Amino acid sequence: MTKNAFFWPIRVYYEETDAGGVVYHSNYLNFMERARTEWLRQLGFGQQQLYQQRGLLFAVTRMEVQFLAPARLDDALLVSVLLHAHKQASLVVQQTIQRVQEQRHLVQASVRIAVLNQQFKPTRLPNDLLLALGESERAGMGRGDTPPEITQTGQYSG
């Protein structure tokens, strides 16, 4: 997953692992949620702002996850978000989590997200968000067509 993807760095902390130092499976979902939140923020749409100003919420309605290899304590990870499809009231994104040191995919997921109003009823994506999604599909996310270089400490090097 490279073309037009958004990338977000994550560091594995002690609290996210089991007694053996391996990331507990549900924490991968948290990592992917953080990346989707930052992806929307980069597009100019903070989730709190969308809720307070427009009454919009996002809810994951379907997720298919493949766990390929474990992440471990202190690993530097890179989580990607790639818009796969969007309709008037939903999005589908593809996500991966990879260990930076190896550039090896640890987790792959397909995530369907509903757009809801404050009554938790499906509602249309606003035109400006649809426009931003369309522009991101055509032009990329501004971070290039390949993942950014990240140092062993998890910092961007460029």
C-alpha positions as CSV (number, residue, x, y, z in Angstrom):
1,M,0.0,0.0,0.0
2,T,1.8,3.1,-1.2
3,K,0.0,5.2,-3.7
4,N,-1.9,8.1,-2.1
5,A,-1.6,6.5,1.3
6,F,-1.4,8.5,4.6
7,F,1.2,7.3,7.1
8,W,1.3,7.7,10.8
9,P,4.2,6.6,13.1
10,I,3.4,4.7,16.3
11,R,5.8,3.5,19.1
12,V,4.8,0.3,21.1
13,Y,4.7,1.0,24.8
14,Y,4.7,-1.4,27.7
15,E,1.0,-0.8,28.4
16,E,0.2,-2.2,24.9
17,T,1.9,-5.5,25.4
18,D,1.3,-8.8,27.2
19,A,3.6,-10.4,29.7
20,G,5.8,-11.7,26.8
21,G,6.3,-8.2,25.3
22,V,4.0,-8.8,22.3
23,V,1.3,-6.3,21.4
24,Y,-2.1,-7.5,22.5
25,H,-4.3,-7.9,19.4
26,S,-6.9,-5.3,20.3
27,N,-4.3,-2.6,20.4
28,Y,-3.7,-2.8,16.7
29,L,-7.3,-1.5,16.3
30,N,-6.4,1.5,18.4
31,F,-3.3,2.1,16.3
32,M,-5.4,2.1,13.1
33,E,-8.0,4.4,14.7
34,R,-5.3,6.9,15.6
35,A,-4.0,6.9,12.0
36,R,-7.6,7.4,10.6
37,T,-8.1,10.3,12.9
38,E,-4.8,11.9,11.9
39,W,-5.6,11.3,8.2
40,L,-8.9,13.2,8.6
41,R,-7.1,15.9,10.5
42,Q,-4.6,16.3,7.7
43,L,-7.5,16.7,5.2
44,G,-8.7,19.5,7.4
45,F,-11.5,17.7,9.3
46,G,-10.9,17.1,13.0
47,Q,-13.5,14.7,14.4
48,Q,-14.4,16.9,17.4
49,Q,-14.9,19.8,15.0
50,L,-17.1,17.7,12.7
51,Y,-19.2,16.7,15.7
52,Q,-19.5,20.1,17.3
53,Q,-20.0,22.2,14.2
54,R,-21.9,19.7,11.9
55,G,-23.2,17.0,14.2
56,L,-21.3,14.3,12.3
57,L,-19.9,11.1,13.7
58,F,-18.0,8.2,12.2
59,A,-18.6,4.6,13.2
60,V,-16.8,1.5,12.1
61,T,-19.5,-0.9,10.8
62,R,-17.2,-3.7,9.4
63,M,-13.6,-4.6,9.8
64,E,-11.7,-7.5,8.3
65,V,-8.3,-7.9,9.9
66,Q,-5.4,-10.2,9.1
67,F,-2.7,-10.6,11.8
68,L,0.4,-11.6,9.9
69,A,3.2,-11.2,12.5
70,P,3.5,-9.7,16.0
71,A,4.7,-6.3,17.0
72,R,6.8,-6.1,20.2
73,L,7.6,-3.8,23.0
74,D,9.5,-0.6,21.8
75,D,9.0,-1.4,18.1
76,A,8.6,1.6,15.8
77,L,5.5,1.0,13.6
78,L,4.1,2.8,10.6
79,V,0.3,2.7,10.1
80,S,-1.1,3.5,6.7
81,V,-4.6,4.6,5.6
82,L,-5.6,4.4,1.9
83,L,-9.1,5.4,0.8
84,H,-10.4,2.5,-1.2
85,A,-14.0,3.7,-1.9
86,H,-16.5,6.2,-0.7
87,K,-20.3,6.5,-1.1
88,Q,-22.6,9.3,0.0
89,A,-22.7,8.1,3.6
90,S,-19.7,5.7,4.0
91,L,-16.0,5.1,3.4
92,V,-13.9,2.1,2.9
93,V,-10.2,2.3,3.8
94,Q,-7.4,-0.2,3.5
95,Q,-4.9,-0.1,6.4
96,T,-1.6,-1.8,7.1
97,I,0.7,-1.7,10.1
98,Q,4.4,-2.4,9.4
99,R,7.5,-2.6,11.6
100,V,9.8,0.3,10.5
101,Q,13.0,-1.6,11.0
102,E,12.0,-4.4,8.6
103,Q,9.3,-2.7,6.5
104,R,7.4,-5.9,7.0
105,H,3.6,-5.9,7.2
106,L,2.3,-7.1,10.5
107,V,-1.4,-6.4,10.1
108,Q,-3.7,-5.7,7.1
109,A,-7.3,-4.5,7.4
110,S,-10.2,-3.4,5.4
111,V,-12.4,-0.9,7.3
112,R,-15.9,0.2,6.4
113,I,-17.0,3.5,8.2
114,A,-20.5,4.9,8.3
115,V,-21.1,8.6,8.5
116,L,-23.8,9.3,11.2
117,N,-25.8,12.3,12.5
118,Q,-26.2,12.9,16.2
119,Q,-29.2,10.5,16.3
120,F,-26.9,7.8,15.0
121,K,-28.7,7.7,11.6
122,P,-26.7,7.5,8.4
123,T,-26.1,10.8,6.8
124,R,-24.3,12.2,3.7
125,L,-20.7,13.2,3.7
126,P,-20.5,17.0,3.5
127,N,-19.5,18.3,0.0
128,D,-16.3,19.8,1.3
129,L,-15.2,16.5,2.8
130,L,-16.1,14.7,-0.4
131,L,-14.1,17.2,-2.4
132,A,-11.1,16.7,0.0
133,L,-11.4,12.9,-0.4
134,G,-11.5,13.2,-4.1
135,E,-8.4,15.5,-4.2
136,S,-6.5,13.1,-1.9
137,E,-7.4,10.2,-4.3
138,R,-6.1,12.2,-7.3
139,A,-3.1,13.9,-5.8
140,G,-1.9,11.8,-2.9
141,M,-1.7,12.8,0.7
142,G,1.3,15.1,0.5
143,R,3.7,12.6,2.0
144,G,4.7,11.1,-1.3
145,D,3.9,7.8,-3.0
146,T,6.1,5.8,-0.7
147,P,6.3,5.7,3.1
148,P,8.5,8.4,4.6
149,E,11.9,7.5,5.9
150,I,11.6,7.0,9.7
151,T,14.6,6.6,12.0
152,Q,14.9,3.7,14.5
153,T,13.4,6.1,17.2
154,G,10.3,6.5,15.1
155,Q,11.0,10.1,14.0
156,Y,10.6,11.3,10.4
157,S,14.0,11.9,8.9
158,G,12.8,14.2,6.1
